């Protein structure tokens, strides 16, 4: 039976919102890296931010696929949650690296 | 703090979490996941705010600008780490049928954000041009 509370759909949309937030943060990071002309460090950090964003996108996509796969999806795997958090932390570390 | 270190091992070990207690109603797990994602968005917003302070306030004195940006980035990191930690603790509590863990973190984060806001007001009123 279809869940009348639409829990999997709500969770899927929560992942979408989070991906959007990650995109905004990654765009700001890339803009920060390329501020004041293109340097080698800036280009490397910008590329790193793009890779991190792609990683986040892949993680969100994987979870959305799992949510759609069964009517009663399994709970999020701890490794999956940790990976998304580590991507966020890495983005912040990039930012700190640019500042100092 | 020791509890936190013990939980860090759980972040990477799905088998260990699944071995405890019984599997709760999947809707509870999904609700827990959405709460985790909401905290992660808060963390991402703080990180984005850190980048924004650095970029869009170039007239600010260097110390203030870097200090505020670093404070926001650090708050983002803390928020993200605590998001996954709280998620694991809730998941475990649900499997064991215990009460959900309580937390001081929301109050703490509220205070930090308020402090940053007050600092911003102060900077705008007094130290804008350095």
Backbone of each chain as ProteinMPNN parsed JSONL, in Angstrom:
{"seq_chain_A": "XXXXXXXXXXXXXXXXXXXXXXXXXXXXXXXXXXXXXXXXXXXXXXXXXXXXXXXXXXXXXXXXXXXXXXXXXXXXXXXXXXXXXXXXXXXXXXXXXXXX", "coords_chain_A": {"N_chain_A": [[0.836, -1.204, 0.0], [0.376, 2.262, -0.668], [2.021, 4.697, 1.188], [0.103, 6.791, 3.168], [1.067, 9.068, 4.355], [3.074, 9.896, 2.745], [5.846, 9.526, 3.246], [8.35, 8.541, 2.027], [8.45, 10.221, -0.245], [8.551, 12.758, 0.9], [10.991, 12.571, 2.159], [12.628, 12.25, -0.049], [12.337, 14.774, -1.241], [13.464, 16.309, 0.76], [16.131, 15.545, 0.496], [16.58, 16.66, -2.028], [16.288, 19.416, -1.453], [18.448, 19.707, 0.251], [20.537, 19.153, -1.502], [20.302, 21.371, -3.119], [20.999, 23.4, -1.3], [23.654, 22.637, -0.898], [24.613, 23.114, -3.447], [24.431, 25.916, -3.625], [26.276, 26.635, -1.63], [28.596, 25.502, -2.751], [28.851, 26.955, -5.132], [29.299, 29.538, -4.123], [31.707, 28.989, -2.873], [33.353, 28.337, -5.071], [33.316, 30.786, -6.398], [34.583, 32.337, -4.525], [37.092, 31.172, -4.613], [38.009, 31.921, -7.09], [38.277, 34.589, -6.901], [39.577, 37.823, -7.576], [41.202, 37.378, -9.925], [42.642, 34.574, -11.766], [44.443, 32.124, -10.157], [46.929, 29.555, -9.569], [46.469, 28.158, -7.159], [43.852, 29.009, -6.702], [42.501, 27.876, -8.909], [42.888, 25.161, -8.404], [41.553, 24.829, -5.925], [38.996, 25.565, -6.728], [38.419, 23.507, -8.568], [38.442, 21.387, -6.788], [36.235, 22.027, -5.197], [34.232, 21.702, -7.102], [34.432, 18.932, -7.529], [33.706, 18.038, -4.973], [31.076, 18.926, -4.896], [29.992, 17.38, -6.953], [30.319, 14.907, -5.767], [28.537, 15.119, -3.611], [26.165, 15.333, -5.022], [26.089, 12.811, -6.231], [25.836, 11.165, -3.962], [23.335, 12.003, -2.952], [21.742, 11.31, -5.112], [22.022, 8.543, -5.141], [20.814, 7.846, -2.71], [18.196, 8.708, -3.205], [17.496, 6.979, -5.246], [17.529, 4.567, -3.804], [15.425, 5.062, -2.043], [13.312, 5.063, -3.777], [13.287, 2.498, -4.588], [11.915, 0.568, -3.055], [8.679, 0.028, -1.476], [8.766, 0.269, 1.277], [11.273, 1.719, 2.35], [14.665, 1.017, 3.406], [16.402, 2.132, 6.386], [18.566, 5.02, 6.353], [21.989, 4.437, 5.612], [24.651, 4.495, 7.995], [27.233, 5.063, 6.956], [26.662, 6.4, 4.615], [25.377, 8.722, 5.556], [27.526, 9.798, 7.004], [29.338, 10.256, 4.922], [28.068, 12.34, 3.462], [28.182, 14.329, 5.38], [30.949, 14.6, 5.64], [31.618, 15.648, 3.142], [30.455, 18.176, 3.37], [31.997, 19.194, 5.489], [34.509, 19.179, 4.263], [34.138, 21.13, 2.321], [33.883, 23.388, 3.93], [36.455, 23.386, 5.023], [37.97, 23.909, 2.745], [37.127, 26.539, 2.366], [38.193, 27.763, 4.681], [40.872, 27.361, 4.161], [41.233, 29.03, 1.946], [40.909, 31.486, 3.125], [43.059, 31.81, 4.846]], "CA_chain_A": [[0.0, 0.0, 0.0], [1.09, 3.527, -0.698], [2.005, 5.367, 2.493], [-0.709, 8.009, 3.052], [1.851, 10.224, 4.831], [4.079, 10.202, 1.717], [7.158, 9.658, 3.895], [9.501, 8.471, 1.101], [8.475, 11.416, -1.102], [9.038, 13.9, 1.699], [12.427, 12.382, 2.371], [13.286, 12.537, -1.328], [12.376, 16.23, -1.418], [14.448, 16.835, 1.718], [17.436, 15.364, -0.151], [16.666, 17.67, -3.092], [16.55, 20.724, -0.822], [19.812, 19.705, 0.768], [21.422, 19.272, -2.668], [20.241, 22.776, -3.526], [21.817, 24.148, -0.333], [25.052, 22.296, -1.195], [24.962, 23.794, -4.696], [24.662, 27.33, -3.299], [27.549, 26.718, -0.903], [29.694, 25.181, -3.671], [29.0, 28.084, -6.065], [29.958, 30.604, -3.365], [33.102, 28.559, -2.657], [34.072, 28.462, -6.337], [33.452, 32.215, -6.654], [35.598, 32.782, -3.579], [38.398, 30.658, -5.053], [38.441, 32.614, -8.306], [38.244, 36.026, -6.63], [40.817, 38.555, -7.836], [42.03, 36.759, -10.951], [42.836, 33.123, -11.651], [45.774, 31.673, -9.756], [47.006, 28.087, -9.539], [45.754, 27.719, -5.954], [42.43, 29.254, -6.91], [41.969, 26.888, -9.857], [42.872, 23.847, -7.729], [40.475, 24.83, -4.929], [37.751, 25.587, -7.487], [38.212, 22.147, -9.077], [38.134, 20.566, -5.61], [34.842, 22.339, -4.828], [33.377, 21.051, -8.108], [34.449, 17.492, -7.236], [32.908, 17.839, -3.754], [29.67, 19.106, -5.263], [29.6, 16.176, -7.696], [30.211, 13.833, -4.776], [27.278, 15.304, -2.88], [25.101, 15.015, -5.987], [26.059, 11.354, -6.385], [25.3, 10.586, -2.714], [21.899, 12.293, -2.903], [21.104, 10.526, -6.166], [22.04, 7.144, -4.696], [19.797, 7.69, -1.669], [16.88, 8.877, -3.837], [17.244, 5.704, -5.93], [17.195, 3.557, -2.783], [14.096, 5.391, -1.516], [12.308, 4.724, -4.786], [13.392, 1.085, -4.947], [10.942, -0.291, -2.373], [7.629, 0.831, -0.826], [9.173, 0.541, 2.66], [12.731, 1.771, 2.213], [15.513, 0.811, 4.587], [16.941, 3.361, 6.983], [19.817, 5.539, 5.793], [23.173, 3.767, 6.161], [25.538, 5.46, 8.664], [28.334, 5.5, 6.075], [26.068, 7.353, 3.676], [25.21, 9.979, 6.31], [28.862, 10.317, 7.312], [29.937, 10.761, 3.678], [27.506, 13.654, 3.141], [28.717, 15.278, 6.364], [32.357, 14.849, 5.339], [31.661, 16.553, 1.991], [30.177, 19.507, 3.919], [33.167, 19.62, 6.26], [35.589, 19.447, 3.307], [33.832, 22.423, 1.706], [34.241, 24.407, 4.937], [37.915, 23.396, 5.133], [38.41, 24.65, 1.545], [36.888, 27.952, 2.654], [39.168, 28.205, 5.675], [42.156, 27.386, 3.466], [41.267, 30.218, 1.099], [40.96, 32.691, 3.955], [44.316, 31.964, 5.585]], "C_chain_A": [[0.868, 1.251, 0.0], [0.922, 4.22, 0.648], [1.199, 6.665, 2.393], [0.026, 9.259, 3.548], [2.932, 10.64, 3.857], [5.492, 10.375, 2.286], [8.336, 9.556, 2.908], [9.605, 9.709, 0.207], [9.016, 12.617, -0.337], [10.538, 13.801, 1.929], [13.199, 12.68, 1.092], [13.416, 14.045, -1.531], [13.355, 16.883, -0.441], [15.859, 16.684, 1.155], [17.629, 16.393, -1.256], [16.994, 19.047, -2.519], [17.986, 20.811, -0.345], [20.819, 19.825, -0.372], [21.471, 20.717, -3.151], [21.103, 23.643, -2.598], [23.298, 23.889, -0.597], [25.518, 23.004, -2.463], [25.284, 25.263, -4.428], [26.016, 27.495, -2.605], [28.723, 26.478, -1.844], [29.939, 26.329, -4.652], [29.709, 29.246, -5.368], [31.431, 30.269, -3.139], [33.917, 28.751, -3.921], [34.327, 29.933, -6.662], [34.554, 32.799, -5.773], [36.991, 32.386, -4.064], [38.925, 31.445, -6.248], [38.444, 34.132, -8.144], [39.607, 36.658, -6.931], [41.744, 37.851, -8.813], [42.283, 35.283, -10.684], [44.287, 32.836, -11.274], [45.752, 30.146, -9.732], [46.221, 27.553, -8.342], [44.256, 27.853, -6.146], [41.808, 28.201, -7.809], [41.857, 25.519, -9.201], [41.715, 23.771, -6.741], [39.111, 24.808, -5.617], [37.41, 24.193, -8.013], [37.797, 21.213, -7.937], [36.68, 20.764, -5.184], [33.874, 21.677, -5.808], [33.286, 19.557, -7.848], [33.583, 17.198, -6.012], [31.423, 17.949, -4.064], [29.154, 17.874, -6.013], [29.427, 14.993, -6.757], [28.902, 13.909, -4.022], [26.095, 14.909, -3.757], [24.948, 13.501, -6.128], [25.448, 10.69, -5.152], [23.789, 10.782, -2.635], [21.151, 11.437, -3.92], [20.965, 9.061, -5.749], [20.927, 6.916, -3.655], [18.385, 7.787, -2.26], [16.499, 7.6, -4.584], [16.822, 4.627, -4.947], [15.794, 3.789, -2.226], [12.999, 4.955, -2.483], [12.229, 3.218, -5.023], [12.335, 0.212, -4.27], [9.886, 0.568, -1.686], [7.945, 1.124, 0.651], [10.694, 0.571, 2.715], [13.458, 1.549, 3.541], [16.005, 2.145, 5.105], [18.244, 3.741, 6.284], [20.999, 4.814, 6.437], [24.081, 4.801, 6.822], [26.662, 5.962, 7.779], [27.878, 6.576, 5.105], [25.935, 8.728, 4.339], [26.566, 10.62, 6.577], [29.508, 10.917, 6.063], [29.385, 12.145, 3.338], [28.052, 14.718, 4.102], [30.167, 15.616, 6.046], [32.517, 15.77, 4.133], [31.44, 17.989, 2.47], [31.391, 20.055, 4.664], [34.311, 19.986, 5.322], [35.396, 20.802, 2.629], [34.223, 23.57, 2.655], [35.742, 24.522, 5.07], [38.536, 24.129, 3.94], [38.291, 26.15, 1.802], [37.915, 28.509, 3.615], [40.546, 28.315, 5.032], [42.315, 28.615, 2.595], [41.476, 31.487, 1.911], [42.357, 32.923, 4.52], [45.543, 31.966, 4.679]], "O_chain_A": [[1.948, 1.284, 0.591], [-0.185, 4.313, 1.178], [1.562, 7.552, 1.62], [-0.35, 10.379, 3.202], [3.637, 11.621, 4.095], [6.237, 11.258, 1.861], [9.232, 10.398, 2.945], [10.703, 10.191, -0.069], [9.827, 13.388, -0.85], [11.258, 14.799, 1.898], [14.275, 13.278, 1.126], [14.467, 14.537, -1.941], [13.994, 17.883, -0.768], [16.691, 17.579, 1.309], [18.721, 16.941, -1.408], [17.863, 19.753, -3.029], [18.655, 21.831, -0.506], [21.834, 20.51, -0.239], [22.524, 21.225, -3.538], [21.845, 24.51, -3.059], [24.111, 24.812, -0.53], [26.665, 23.441, -2.554], [26.275, 25.793, -4.931], [26.799, 28.38, -2.951], [29.737, 27.169, -1.755], [31.086, 26.644, -4.97], [30.605, 29.866, -5.94], [32.294, 31.144, -3.203], [35.036, 29.262, -3.872], [35.404, 30.294, -7.138], [35.346, 33.635, -6.208], [37.944, 33.155, -3.946], [40.134, 31.618, -6.404], [38.593, 34.87, -9.118], [40.651, 36.104, -6.589], [42.943, 37.737, -8.558], [42.163, 34.802, -9.557], [45.223, 33.242, -11.963], [44.696, 29.526, -9.859], [45.418, 26.628, -8.473], [43.485, 26.953, -5.809], [40.725, 27.69, -7.522], [40.877, 24.801, -9.399], [40.982, 22.783, -6.709], [38.188, 24.13, -5.165], [36.266, 23.749, -7.921], [36.919, 20.366, -8.098], [35.982, 19.806, -4.854], [32.831, 21.158, -5.409], [32.206, 18.972, -7.932], [32.819, 16.232, -6.004], [30.613, 17.169, -3.563], [28.052, 17.387, -5.76], [28.516, 14.181, -6.919], [28.234, 12.897, -3.813], [25.158, 14.249, -3.309], [23.835, 12.975, -6.143], [24.644, 9.767, -5.274], [23.051, 9.857, -2.297], [20.076, 10.909, -3.637], [19.933, 8.429, -5.973], [20.199, 5.925, -3.715], [17.489, 7.041, -1.865], [15.341, 7.182, -4.566], [15.887, 3.868, -5.203], [15.06, 2.836, -1.965], [11.915, 4.537, -2.076], [11.252, 2.715, -5.578], [11.901, -0.784, -4.85], [10.16, 1.719, -1.344], [7.454, 2.105, 1.209], [11.331, -0.417, 3.078], [12.948, 1.846, 4.622], [16.028, 3.147, 4.389], [18.928, 2.898, 5.704], [21.018, 4.6, 7.649], [24.269, 5.884, 6.268], [27.017, 7.14, 7.829], [28.601, 7.529, 4.814], [26.321, 9.75, 3.772], [26.74, 11.826, 6.401], [30.15, 11.965, 6.137], [30.149, 13.035, 2.964], [28.343, 15.845, 3.703], [30.58, 16.77, 6.164], [33.44, 16.584, 4.094], [32.137, 18.908, 2.04], [31.767, 21.216, 4.5], [35.006, 20.977, 5.543], [36.359, 21.532, 2.392], [34.808, 24.571, 2.242], [36.267, 25.626, 5.216], [39.503, 24.875, 4.097], [39.201, 26.925, 1.51], [38.452, 29.596, 3.4], [41.299, 29.245, 5.32], [43.404, 29.182, 2.508], [42.124, 32.433, 1.463], [42.799, 34.064, 4.663], [46.668, 32.087, 5.164]]}, "seq_chain_B": "XXXXXXXXXXXXXXXXXXXXXXXXXXXXXXXXXXXXXXXXXXXXXXXXXXXXXXXXXXXXXXXXXXXXXXXXXXXXXXXXXXXXXXXXXXXXXXXXXXXXXXXXXXXXXXXXXXXXXXXXXXXXXXXXXX", "coords_chain_B": {"N_chain_B": [[31.973, 13.747, 25.874], [33.6, 11.46, 25.565], [31.603, 9.726, 24.949], [30.93, 10.791, 22.486], [33.209, 10.154, 20.955], [32.988, 7.396, 20.99], [30.679, 7.142, 19.523], [31.572, 7.956, 17.033], [32.738, 5.767, 15.82], [30.474, 4.348, 15.162], [29.448, 5.82, 13.078], [30.569, 4.89, 10.791], [29.87, 2.274, 10.635], [27.517, 0.342, 9.58], [26.573, -2.236, 10.136], [26.886, -2.561, 12.834], [25.049, -0.796, 13.986], [22.702, -1.893, 13.073], [22.642, -4.302, 14.373], [21.724, -3.939, 16.888], [18.859, -4.125, 19.01], [15.462, -3.885, 17.662], [14.238, -3.406, 14.274], [12.885, -0.24, 13.749], [9.632, 1.161, 12.862], [9.603, 2.034, 9.467], [8.888, 4.608, 8.847], [9.57, 6.172, 11.031], [12.331, 6.072, 10.926], [12.74, 7.377, 8.509], [11.774, 9.914, 9.156], [13.669, 10.645, 11.047], [15.865, 10.749, 9.361], [15.147, 12.93, 7.753], [15.234, 14.967, 9.622], [17.958, 14.948, 10.156], [18.862, 15.773, 7.628], [17.8, 18.339, 7.586], [19.342, 19.561, 9.56], [21.784, 19.321, 8.306], [21.411, 21.021, 6.151], [21.249, 23.42, 7.549], [23.887, 23.511, 8.414], [25.196, 23.712, 5.928], [24.195, 26.17, 5.115], [25.414, 27.828, 7.004], [28.111, 27.451, 6.302], [28.005, 28.44, 3.68], [27.324, 31.059, 4.356], [29.69, 31.839, 5.58], [31.472, 31.907, 3.363], [30.149, 33.926, 1.982], [30.387, 36.185, 3.651], [33.131, 36.585, 3.43], [33.313, 37.276, 0.754], [31.412, 39.253, 0.0], [31.722, 41.39, 1.65], [33.974, 43.208, 1.212], [34.984, 45.621, 2.056], [35.34, 45.539, 4.694], [37.387, 45.514, 7.675], [40.373, 43.5, 7.65], [40.783, 41.673, 9.786], [38.26, 41.486, 11.07], [36.669, 40.545, 8.963], [37.867, 38.048, 8.227], [37.739, 36.822, 10.708], [34.957, 36.681, 11.265], [34.119, 35.158, 9.05], [35.559, 32.777, 9.469], [34.447, 32.016, 11.914], [31.802, 31.457, 11.154], [32.252, 29.366, 9.318], [33.407, 27.468, 11.018], [31.265, 27.054, 12.769], [29.531, 25.863, 10.958], [30.88, 23.455, 10.373], [30.858, 22.239, 12.909], [28.111, 21.988, 13.284], [27.458, 20.203, 11.22], [28.887, 17.899, 11.969], [27.697, 17.351, 14.432], [25.177, 16.854, 13.518], [25.251, 14.33, 12.225], [26.068, 12.802, 14.369], [23.955, 13.08, 16.206], [21.945, 11.961, 14.711], [22.758, 9.267, 14.559], [22.585, 8.617, 17.287], [19.832, 8.944, 17.775], [18.816, 7.035, 16.024], [19.8, 4.712, 17.177], [18.597, 4.827, 19.702], [15.936, 4.529, 18.965], [15.965, 1.945, 17.923], [16.51, 0.495, 20.215], [14.303, 1.052, 21.667], [14.362, 3.125, 23.492], [14.062, 6.383, 25.182], [14.262, 9.305, 23.074], [17.393, 10.973, 22.557], [18.194, 13.942, 24.432], [19.247, 17.348, 23.789], [21.625, 20.021, 24.05], [22.473, 21.432, 21.99], [20.854, 22.911, 19.999], [20.131, 25.256, 21.45], [22.679, 26.271, 21.963], [23.666, 26.76, 19.353], [21.815, 28.665, 18.565], [22.536, 30.771, 20.291], [25.144, 31.296, 19.346], [24.653, 32.118, 16.701], [23.14, 34.397, 17.259], [25.12, 35.922, 18.528], [26.939, 36.308, 16.389], [25.272, 37.823, 14.761], [24.935, 40.13, 16.349], [27.575, 40.972, 16.38], [27.856, 41.625, 13.687], [26.066, 43.8, 13.473], [27.395, 45.6, 15.132], [29.794, 45.883, 13.708], [28.858, 47.077, 11.359], [27.883, 49.499, 12.357], [30.101, 50.706, 13.624], [32.792, 49.889, 12.762], [32.995, 49.928, 9.939], [34.56, 51.099, 7.777], [37.012, 50.509, 8.682]], "CA_chain_B": [[33.041, 13.739, 24.861], [33.958, 10.055, 25.35], [30.418, 9.206, 24.254], [31.048, 11.259, 21.101], [34.26, 9.357, 20.3], [32.444, 6.052, 20.803], [29.706, 7.218, 18.433], [32.249, 8.16, 15.746], [32.912, 4.449, 15.211], [29.177, 3.932, 14.617], [29.16, 6.548, 11.843], [31.078, 4.148, 9.638], [29.586, 0.839, 10.79], [26.083, 0.082, 9.52], [26.228, -3.536, 10.722], [26.854, -2.431, 14.283], [23.801, -0.153, 14.37], [21.59, -2.804, 12.762], [22.656, -5.474, 15.24], [21.072, -3.637, 18.163], [17.407, -3.996, 19.099], [14.659, -4.255, 16.492], [14.085, -2.343, 13.283], [11.661, 0.535, 13.998], [8.79, 1.497, 11.704], [10.461, 2.757, 8.521], [8.531, 6.032, 8.829], [10.351, 6.855, 12.066], [13.698, 6.207, 10.408], [12.743, 8.427, 7.478], [11.63, 11.202, 9.854], [14.989, 10.913, 11.616], [16.724, 11.121, 8.227], [14.804, 14.298, 7.333], [15.773, 15.88, 10.638], [19.401, 14.998, 9.868], [19.065, 16.6, 6.433], [17.523, 19.733, 7.943], [20.537, 20.061, 10.254], [22.852, 19.434, 7.316], [21.143, 22.261, 5.412], [21.679, 24.507, 8.429], [25.353, 23.537, 8.348], [25.576, 24.225, 4.607], [23.884, 27.601, 5.11], [26.468, 28.495, 7.777], [29.319, 27.428, 5.467], [27.754, 29.415, 2.614], [27.41, 32.379, 4.982], [31.123, 32.123, 5.765], [31.985, 32.324, 2.054], [29.497, 35.181, 1.611], [31.025, 37.262, 4.429], [34.454, 36.805, 2.854], [33.249, 37.832, -0.594], [30.538, 40.403, -0.234], [32.05, 42.485, 2.564], [35.41, 43.452, 1.009], [35.416, 46.871, 2.703], [35.532, 45.279, 6.12], [38.774, 45.33, 8.082], [40.766, 42.113, 7.411], [40.582, 40.859, 10.985], [36.828, 41.251, 11.254], [36.159, 39.752, 7.852], [38.356, 36.674, 8.359], [37.23, 36.286, 11.972], [33.537, 36.329, 11.103], [34.012, 34.056, 8.086], [36.037, 31.547, 10.114], [33.465, 31.63, 12.937], [30.668, 30.832, 10.467], [32.696, 28.077, 8.774], [33.574, 26.551, 12.152], [29.917, 26.699, 13.219], [29.008, 24.924, 9.959], [31.526, 22.147, 10.59], [30.338, 21.709, 14.176], [26.706, 21.65, 13.061], [27.404, 19.001, 10.383], [29.344, 16.746, 12.756], [26.722, 17.021, 15.452], [23.993, 16.323, 12.823], [25.384, 12.878, 12.026], [26.14, 12.187, 15.693], [22.61, 13.046, 16.78], [21.18, 11.013, 13.908], [23.121, 7.912, 15.019], [22.054, 8.414, 18.641], [18.377, 8.765, 17.653], [18.575, 5.743, 15.366], [20.083, 3.672, 18.171], [17.565, 4.895, 20.744], [14.695, 3.968, 18.409], [16.119, 0.486, 17.816], [16.462, -0.083, 21.558], [13.05, 1.419, 22.314], [14.599, 4.093, 24.574], [13.678, 7.767, 24.877], [15.199, 9.969, 22.175], [18.346, 11.791, 23.315], [17.979, 15.389, 24.47], [20.463, 18.017, 23.342], [21.769, 21.462, 24.306], [23.047, 22.037, 20.793], [20.043, 23.968, 19.377], [20.274, 26.49, 22.231], [24.048, 26.75, 21.757], [23.745, 27.305, 18.0], [21.034, 29.905, 18.594], [23.353, 31.802, 20.935], [26.269, 31.644, 18.46], [24.115, 32.907, 15.581], [22.794, 35.71, 17.812], [26.383, 36.634, 18.747], [27.438, 36.737, 15.073], [24.399, 38.908, 14.305], [25.287, 41.324, 17.123], [28.884, 41.409, 15.873], [27.625, 42.267, 12.397], [25.478, 45.12, 13.729], [28.475, 46.401, 15.683], [30.728, 46.169, 12.618], [28.21, 48.02, 10.44], [27.753, 50.8, 13.01], [31.348, 51.297, 14.089], [34.073, 49.61, 12.107], [32.802, 49.583, 8.537], [35.67, 51.467, 6.909], [38.288, 50.124, 9.315]], "C_chain_B": [[33.447, 12.301, 24.534], [32.83, 9.368, 24.58], [30.496, 9.547, 22.763], [32.045, 10.397, 20.331], [33.746, 7.952, 20.029], [31.45, 6.049, 19.632], [30.373, 7.335, 17.074], [32.438, 6.828, 15.042], [31.612, 3.984, 14.546], [28.859, 4.604, 13.284], [29.523, 5.713, 10.627], [30.634, 2.686, 9.63], [28.089, 0.559, 10.787], [25.693, -1.22, 10.225], [26.018, -3.389, 12.221], [25.545, -1.794, 14.766], [22.647, -1.127, 14.186], [21.531, -3.994, 13.692], [21.852, -5.227, 16.516], [19.558, -3.583, 18.028], [16.675, -4.443, 17.863], [14.569, -3.092, 15.537], [12.797, -1.58, 13.563], [10.844, 0.697, 12.717], [9.612, 2.369, 10.749], [10.146, 4.253, 8.492], [9.296, 6.822, 9.879], [11.78, 7.084, 11.59], [13.771, 7.318, 9.364], [12.596, 9.811, 8.106], [12.964, 11.622, 10.461], [15.95, 11.385, 10.524], [16.432, 12.558, 7.78], [15.299, 15.33, 8.338], [17.274, 16.062, 10.43], [19.674, 15.918, 8.685], [18.801, 18.071, 6.73], [18.723, 20.344, 8.662], [21.694, 20.24, 9.282], [22.659, 20.7, 6.472], [21.546, 23.467, 6.238], [23.196, 24.649, 8.373], [25.82, 24.129, 7.026], [25.306, 25.726, 4.508], [24.952, 28.377, 5.875], [27.763, 28.566, 6.972], [29.177, 28.449, 4.339], [27.842, 30.837, 3.144], [28.852, 32.8, 5.199], [31.754, 32.613, 4.471], [31.43, 33.703, 1.675], [30.125, 36.36, 2.346], [32.372, 37.62, 3.805], [34.364, 37.579, 1.542], [32.529, 39.158, -0.715], [30.76, 41.544, 0.739], [33.528, 42.842, 2.436], [35.919, 44.72, 1.706], [35.726, 46.696, 4.187], [37.023, 45.14, 6.434], [39.106, 43.842, 8.02], [40.439, 41.211, 8.603], [39.124, 40.496, 11.203], [36.283, 40.294, 10.208], [36.564, 38.283, 8.013], [37.81, 36.029, 9.633], [35.793, 35.82, 11.846], [33.377, 35.131, 10.174], [34.441, 32.743, 8.727], [35.05, 31.066, 11.168], [32.283, 30.916, 12.294], [31.047, 29.462, 9.907], [32.831, 27.048, 9.893], [32.214, 26.105, 12.683], [29.285, 25.694, 12.267], [29.568, 23.526, 10.15], [30.952, 21.465, 11.828], [28.916, 21.191, 13.996], [26.592, 20.359, 12.247], [27.8, 17.762, 11.182], [28.309, 16.342, 13.793], [25.448, 16.449, 14.793], [24.086, 14.812, 12.692], [25.434, 12.163, 13.374], [24.755, 12.041, 16.309], [21.741, 12.04, 16.025], [21.459, 9.573, 14.356], [22.517, 7.636, 16.388], [20.551, 8.17, 18.608], [18.057, 7.395, 17.071], [18.753, 4.603, 16.372], [19.004, 3.615, 19.245], [16.265, 4.275, 20.233], [14.781, 2.45, 18.315], [15.994, -0.177, 19.183], [15.162, 0.211, 22.274], [13.238, 2.366, 23.483], [14.03, 5.452, 24.202], [14.696, 8.362, 23.916], [16.13, 10.863, 22.993], [17.966, 13.275, 23.298], [19.299, 16.06, 24.143], [20.434, 19.499, 23.684], [22.166, 22.193, 23.028], [22.183, 23.132, 20.155], [20.16, 25.3, 20.115], [21.638, 27.123, 21.986], [24.189, 27.428, 20.401], [22.985, 28.622, 17.912], [21.845, 31.052, 19.179], [24.485, 32.257, 20.012], [25.781, 32.517, 17.3], [23.742, 34.306, 16.058], [24.052, 36.552, 18.018], [26.953, 37.162, 17.438], [26.606, 37.909, 14.56], [24.728, 40.211, 15.032], [26.627, 41.881, 16.645], [28.73, 42.141, 14.55], [27.059, 43.67, 12.572], [26.559, 46.077, 14.212], [29.432, 46.844, 14.587], [30.135, 47.221, 11.685], [28.171, 49.414, 11.062], [29.09, 51.471, 13.259], [32.495, 51.122, 13.098], [34.003, 49.404, 10.614], [34.043, 49.86, 7.689], [37.015, 51.074, 7.497], [38.949, 51.319, 9.899]], "O_chain_B": [[33.62, 11.957, 23.365], [33.065, 8.55, 23.691], [30.18, 8.727, 21.901], [31.777, 9.965, 19.21], [34.023, 7.376, 18.977], [31.384, 5.095, 18.857], [29.827, 6.876, 16.072], [32.318, 6.746, 13.819], [31.635, 3.318, 13.511], [28.117, 4.065, 12.464], [28.886, 5.802, 9.578], [30.985, 1.939, 8.716], [27.455, 0.536, 11.842], [24.627, -1.308, 10.833], [25.118, -3.991, 12.806], [24.997, -2.179, 15.799], [21.735, -1.194, 15.01], [20.489, -4.64, 13.803], [21.362, -6.164, 17.146], [19.035, -3.055, 17.046], [17.172, -5.269, 17.097], [14.788, -1.94, 15.913], [11.725, -2.183, 13.613], [11.324, 0.401, 11.622], [10.246, 3.332, 11.179], [11.005, 5.07, 8.161], [9.636, 7.986, 9.668], [12.363, 8.144, 11.818], [14.725, 8.096, 9.331], [13.216, 10.771, 7.648], [13.347, 12.791, 10.405], [16.744, 12.302, 10.735], [17.353, 13.313, 7.466], [15.728, 16.422, 7.965], [17.796, 17.174, 10.513], [20.591, 16.738, 8.722], [19.483, 18.949, 6.202], [19.084, 21.494, 8.414], [22.484, 21.176, 9.403], [23.631, 21.369, 6.122], [22.114, 24.425, 5.714], [23.726, 25.758, 8.295], [26.734, 24.953, 7.001], [26.08, 26.465, 3.9], [25.356, 29.46, 5.451], [28.434, 29.598, 6.953], [30.096, 29.222, 4.068], [28.37, 31.723, 2.472], [29.201, 33.968, 5.026], [32.481, 33.606, 4.465], [32.144, 34.538, 1.121], [30.37, 37.409, 1.751], [32.715, 38.794, 3.668], [35.21, 38.423, 1.244], [32.964, 40.063, -1.427], [30.068, 42.56, 0.671], [34.264, 42.79, 3.421], [37.121, 44.881, 1.921], [36.29, 47.576, 4.837], [37.815, 44.714, 5.594], [38.248, 43.005, 8.297], [39.887, 40.123, 8.439], [38.794, 39.344, 11.485], [35.54, 39.362, 10.517], [35.722, 37.387, 7.946], [37.462, 34.848, 9.644], [35.446, 34.714, 12.261], [32.611, 34.209, 10.456], [33.78, 31.718, 8.559], [34.83, 29.864, 11.315], [31.809, 29.902, 12.805], [30.272, 28.51, 10.003], [32.421, 25.898, 9.74], [32.022, 24.934, 13.008], [28.585, 24.779, 12.701], [28.836, 22.538, 10.098], [30.606, 20.284, 11.806], [28.56, 20.116, 14.478], [25.741, 19.516, 12.533], [27.153, 16.717, 11.096], [28.065, 15.156, 14.015], [24.726, 15.666, 15.41], [23.136, 14.093, 13.003], [24.912, 11.058, 13.515], [24.425, 10.996, 16.868], [20.908, 11.355, 16.619], [20.541, 8.767, 14.513], [21.994, 6.548, 16.629], [20.044, 7.301, 19.317], [17.164, 6.69, 17.542], [17.963, 3.659, 16.411], [18.554, 2.543, 19.65], [15.572, 3.58, 20.976], [13.807, 1.747, 18.586], [15.444, -1.272, 19.303], [14.923, -0.308, 23.365], [12.39, 2.425, 24.374], [13.577, 5.666, 23.078], [15.864, 7.974, 23.933], [15.717, 11.442, 23.998], [17.483, 13.795, 22.292], [20.354, 15.429, 24.208], [19.392, 20.151, 23.623], [22.192, 23.423, 22.99], [22.711, 24.185, 19.799], [20.274, 26.352, 19.486], [21.755, 28.337, 21.822], [24.75, 28.518, 20.294], [23.437, 29.573, 17.275], [21.85, 32.161, 18.644], [24.758, 33.452, 19.903], [26.407, 33.521, 16.958], [23.989, 35.29, 15.359], [24.06, 37.747, 17.722], [27.397, 38.308, 17.363], [27.142, 38.865, 13.998], [24.794, 41.273, 14.411], [26.799, 43.093, 16.519], [29.388, 43.154, 14.313], [27.499, 44.614, 11.916], [26.636, 47.22, 13.762], [29.835, 48.006, 14.525], [30.83, 48.148, 11.269], [28.4, 50.405, 10.369], [29.202, 52.688, 13.118], [33.095, 52.1, 12.652], [34.886, 48.753, 10.055], [34.524, 48.982, 6.973], [38.051, 51.287, 6.867], [40.031, 51.206, 10.475]]}, "name": "protein", "num_of_chains": 2, "seq": "XXXXXXXXXXXXXXXXXXXXXXXXXXXXXXXXXXXXXXXXXXXXXXXXXXXXXXXXXXXXXXXXXXXXXXXXXXXXXXXXXXXXXXXXXXXXXXXXXXXXXXXXXXXXXXXXXXXXXXXXXXXXXXXXXXXXXXXXXXXXXXXXXXXXXXXXXXXXXXXXXXXXXXXXXXXXXXXXXXXXXXXXXXXXXXXXXXXXXXXXXXXXXXXXXXXXXXXXXXXXXXXXXXXXXX"}
